Amino acid sequence: MRIWISALVLAMAAAGCGSSPPPEEDKAPTPTVFDDTVKTIDKAKQAEAQVENRVNDLNRQLEPEENGDAAPQEKKEKE
């Protein structure tokens, strides 16, 4: 029984010491039918992010005015 266990352990050790094949070079992904859809979704996400940034900027500008913290703007009279 010891011989079988020793042989099994030896075989596992030999298999573990083997070298793995080198990784394949980075290749461009193969085109799929979903490429156009993925590009469209990415563009939509970018546009949505731009809109959200603009809304946040406007809200930051309007917040002081809503709270009454903004100094009144005086109109300059032309002389």
PyMOL commands that place a pseudoatom at each C-alpha (Angstrom):
pseudoatom trace, name=CA, resn=MET, resi=1, chain=A, elem=C, hetatm=0, pos=[0.000, 0.000, 0.000]
pseudoatom trace, name=CA, resn=ARG, resi=2, chain=A, elem=C, hetatm=0, pos=[2.892, 2.302, 0.823]
pseudoatom trace, name=CA, resn=ILE, resi=3, chain=A, elem=C, hetatm=0, pos=[4.312, 1.710, -2.633]
pseudoatom trace, name=CA, resn=TRP, resi=4, chain=A, elem=C, hetatm=0, pos=[1.048, 2.869, -4.284]
pseudoatom trace, name=CA, resn=ILE, resi=5, chain=A, elem=C, hetatm=0, pos=[0.868, 5.968, -2.149]
pseudoatom trace, name=CA, resn=SER, resi=6, chain=A, elem=C, hetatm=0, pos=[4.537, 6.770, -2.761]
pseudoatom trace, name=CA, resn=ALA, resi=7, chain=A, elem=C, hetatm=0, pos=[4.099, 6.259, -6.503]
pseudoatom trace, name=CA, resn=LEU, resi=8, chain=A, elem=C, hetatm=0, pos=[1.009, 8.478, -6.504]
pseudoatom trace, name=CA, resn=VAL, resi=9, chain=A, elem=C, hetatm=0, pos=[2.791, 11.240, -4.591]
pseudoatom trace, name=CA, resn=LEU, resi=10, chain=A, elem=C, hetatm=0, pos=[5.821, 10.946, -6.893]
pseudoatom trace, name=CA, resn=ALA, resi=11, chain=A, elem=C, hetatm=0, pos=[3.595, 11.136, -9.992]
pseudoatom trace, name=CA, resn=MET, resi=12, chain=A, elem=C, hetatm=0, pos=[1.777, 14.214, -8.643]
pseudoatom trace, name=CA, resn=ALA, resi=13, chain=A, elem=C, hetatm=0, pos=[5.095, 15.913, -7.842]
pseudoatom trace, name=CA, resn=ALA, resi=14, chain=A, elem=C, hetatm=0, pos=[6.435, 15.165, -11.320]
pseudoatom trace, name=CA, resn=ALA, resi=15, chain=A, elem=C, hetatm=0, pos=[3.259, 16.502, -12.926]
pseudoatom trace, name=CA, resn=GLY, resi=16, chain=A, elem=C, hetatm=0, pos=[3.403, 19.642, -10.794]
pseudoatom trace, name=CA, resn=CYS, resi=17, chain=A, elem=C, hetatm=0, pos=[6.985, 20.375, -11.802]
pseudoatom trace, name=CA, resn=GLY, resi=18, chain=A, elem=C, hetatm=0, pos=[6.191, 20.286, -15.495]
pseudoatom trace, name=CA, resn=SER, resi=19, chain=A, elem=C, hetatm=0, pos=[6.323, 23.518, -17.427]
pseudoatom trace, name=CA, resn=SER, resi=20, chain=A, elem=C, hetatm=0, pos=[3.215, 25.133, -18.754]
pseudoatom trace, name=CA, resn=PRO, resi=21, chain=A, elem=C, hetatm=0, pos=[2.991, 26.318, -22.326]
pseudoatom trace, name=CA, resn=PRO, resi=22, chain=A, elem=C, hetatm=0, pos=[3.969, 29.953, -22.840]
pseudoatom trace, name=CA, resn=PRO, resi=23, chain=A, elem=C, hetatm=0, pos=[1.053, 32.387, -22.898]
pseudoatom trace, name=CA, resn=GLU, resi=24, chain=A, elem=C, hetatm=0, pos=[-0.211, 33.369, -26.305]
pseudoatom trace, name=CA, resn=GLU, resi=25, chain=A, elem=C, hetatm=0, pos=[0.650, 36.817, -27.548]
pseudoatom trace, name=CA, resn=ASP, resi=26, chain=A, elem=C, hetatm=0, pos=[-2.013, 39.434, -27.093]
pseudoatom trace, name=CA, resn=LYS, resi=27, chain=A, elem=C, hetatm=0, pos=[-4.149, 39.260, -30.169]
pseudoatom trace, name=CA, resn=ALA, resi=28, chain=A, elem=C, hetatm=0, pos=[-6.871, 41.642, -31.205]
pseudoatom trace, name=CA, resn=PRO, resi=29, chain=A, elem=C, hetatm=0, pos=[-10.275, 40.329, -30.233]
pseudoatom trace, name=CA, resn=THR, resi=30, chain=A, elem=C, hetatm=0, pos=[-12.144, 38.677, -33.034]
pseudoatom trace, name=CA, resn=PRO, resi=31, chain=A, elem=C, hetatm=0, pos=[-15.041, 40.736, -34.363]
pseudoatom trace, name=CA, resn=THR, resi=32, chain=A, elem=C, hetatm=0, pos=[-18.510, 39.660, -33.330]
pseudoatom trace, name=CA, resn=VAL, resi=33, chain=A, elem=C, hetatm=0, pos=[-22.040, 40.612, -34.297]
pseudoatom trace, name=CA, resn=PHE, resi=34, chain=A, elem=C, hetatm=0, pos=[-22.318, 42.598, -31.073]
pseudoatom trace, name=CA, resn=ASP, resi=35, chain=A, elem=C, hetatm=0, pos=[-19.462, 45.032, -31.814]
pseudoatom trace, name=CA, resn=ASP, resi=36, chain=A, elem=C, hetatm=0, pos=[-21.721, 47.739, -33.254]
pseudoatom trace, name=CA, resn=THR, resi=37, chain=A, elem=C, hetatm=0, pos=[-24.137, 47.402, -30.358]
pseudoatom trace, name=CA, resn=VAL, resi=38, chain=A, elem=C, hetatm=0, pos=[-21.332, 47.568, -27.806]
pseudoatom trace, name=CA, resn=LYS, resi=39, chain=A, elem=C, hetatm=0, pos=[-19.909, 50.699, -29.463]
pseudoatom trace, name=CA, resn=THR, resi=40, chain=A, elem=C, hetatm=0, pos=[-23.335, 52.317, -29.421]
pseudoatom trace, name=CA, resn=ILE, resi=41, chain=A, elem=C, hetatm=0, pos=[-23.810, 51.488, -25.746]
pseudoatom trace, name=CA, resn=ASP, resi=42, chain=A, elem=C, hetatm=0, pos=[-20.352, 52.900, -24.914]
pseudoatom trace, name=CA, resn=LYS, resi=43, chain=A, elem=C, hetatm=0, pos=[-21.165, 56.140, -26.744]
pseudoatom trace, name=CA, resn=ALA, resi=44, chain=A, elem=C, hetatm=0, pos=[-24.480, 56.390, -24.924]
pseudoatom trace, name=CA, resn=LYS, resi=45, chain=A, elem=C, hetatm=0, pos=[-22.748, 55.907, -21.565]
pseudoatom trace, name=CA, resn=GLN, resi=46, chain=A, elem=C, hetatm=0, pos=[-20.255, 58.659, -22.414]
pseudoatom trace, name=CA, resn=ALA, resi=47, chain=A, elem=C, hetatm=0, pos=[-23.052, 61.013, -23.451]
pseudoatom trace, name=CA, resn=GLU, resi=48, chain=A, elem=C, hetatm=0, pos=[-24.973, 60.221, -20.276]
pseudoatom trace, name=CA, resn=ALA, resi=49, chain=A, elem=C, hetatm=0, pos=[-21.886, 60.963, -18.188]
pseudoatom trace, name=CA, resn=GLN, resi=50, chain=A, elem=C, hetatm=0, pos=[-21.461, 64.326, -19.935]
pseudoatom trace, name=CA, resn=VAL, resi=51, chain=A, elem=C, hetatm=0, pos=[-25.098, 65.215, -19.287]
pseudoatom trace, name=CA, resn=GLU, resi=52, chain=A, elem=C, hetatm=0, pos=[-24.815, 64.227, -15.631]
pseudoatom trace, name=CA, resn=ASN, resi=53, chain=A, elem=C, hetatm=0, pos=[-21.655, 66.324, -15.248]
pseudoatom trace, name=CA, resn=ARG, resi=54, chain=A, elem=C, hetatm=0, pos=[-23.390, 69.317, -16.799]
pseudoatom trace, name=CA, resn=VAL, resi=55, chain=A, elem=C, hetatm=0, pos=[-26.439, 68.903, -14.549]
pseudoatom trace, name=CA, resn=ASN, resi=56, chain=A, elem=C, hetatm=0, pos=[-24.197, 68.645, -11.484]
pseudoatom trace, name=CA, resn=ASP, resi=57, chain=A, elem=C, hetatm=0, pos=[-22.338, 71.808, -12.525]
pseudoatom trace, name=CA, resn=LEU, resi=58, chain=A, elem=C, hetatm=0, pos=[-25.597, 73.696, -12.975]
pseudoatom trace, name=CA, resn=ASN, resi=59, chain=A, elem=C, hetatm=0, pos=[-26.908, 72.470, -9.635]
pseudoatom trace, name=CA, resn=ARG, resi=60, chain=A, elem=C, hetatm=0, pos=[-23.732, 73.669, -7.909]
pseudoatom trace, name=CA, resn=GLN, resi=61, chain=A, elem=C, hetatm=0, pos=[-24.143, 77.069, -9.529]
pseudoatom trace, name=CA, resn=LEU, resi=62, chain=A, elem=C, hetatm=0, pos=[-27.813, 77.344, -8.578]
pseudoatom trace, name=CA, resn=GLU, resi=63, chain=A, elem=C, hetatm=0, pos=[-27.511, 76.023, -5.022]
pseudoatom trace, name=CA, resn=PRO, resi=64, chain=A, elem=C, hetatm=0, pos=[-26.195, 79.268, -3.473]
pseudoatom trace, name=CA, resn=GLU, resi=65, chain=A, elem=C, hetatm=0, pos=[-28.934, 81.248, -5.183]
pseudoatom trace, name=CA, resn=GLU, resi=66, chain=A, elem=C, hetatm=0, pos=[-31.626, 78.894, -3.893]
pseudoatom trace, name=CA, resn=ASN, resi=67, chain=A, elem=C, hetatm=0, pos=[-30.307, 79.197, -0.345]
pseudoatom trace, name=CA, resn=GLY, resi=68, chain=A, elem=C, hetatm=0, pos=[-30.088, 82.958, -0.548]
pseudoatom trace, name=CA, resn=ASP, resi=69, chain=A, elem=C, hetatm=0, pos=[-26.335, 82.893, -0.058]
pseudoatom trace, name=CA, resn=ALA, resi=70, chain=A, elem=C, hetatm=0, pos=[-25.495, 84.564, -3.334]
pseudoatom trace, name=CA, resn=ALA, resi=71, chain=A, elem=C, hetatm=0, pos=[-24.723, 88.251, -3.319]
pseudoatom trace, name=CA, resn=PRO, resi=72, chain=A, elem=C, hetatm=0, pos=[-27.193, 90.267, -5.381]
pseudoatom trace, name=CA, resn=GLN, resi=73, chain=A, elem=C, hetatm=0, pos=[-25.896, 91.255, -8.743]
pseudoatom trace, name=CA, resn=GLU, resi=74, chain=A, elem=C, hetatm=0, pos=[-25.959, 94.982, -9.262]
pseudoatom trace, name=CA, resn=LYS, resi=75, chain=A, elem=C, hetatm=0, pos=[-26.670, 96.354, -12.652]
pseudoatom trace, name=CA, resn=LYS, resi=76, chain=A, elem=C, hetatm=0, pos=[-24.129, 98.827, -13.809]
pseudoatom trace, name=CA, resn=GLU, resi=77, chain=A, elem=C, hetatm=0, pos=[-25.629, 102.016, -15.124]
pseudoatom trace, name=CA, resn=LYS, resi=78, chain=A, elem=C, hetatm=0, pos=[-24.122, 103.563, -18.154]
pseudoatom trace, name=CA, resn=GLU, resi=79, chain=A, elem=C, hetatm=0, pos=[-23.199, 107.199, -17.629]
for i in range(1, 79): cmd.bond("trace and resi %d" % i, "trace and resi %d" % (i + 1))
show_as sticks, trace
zoom trace
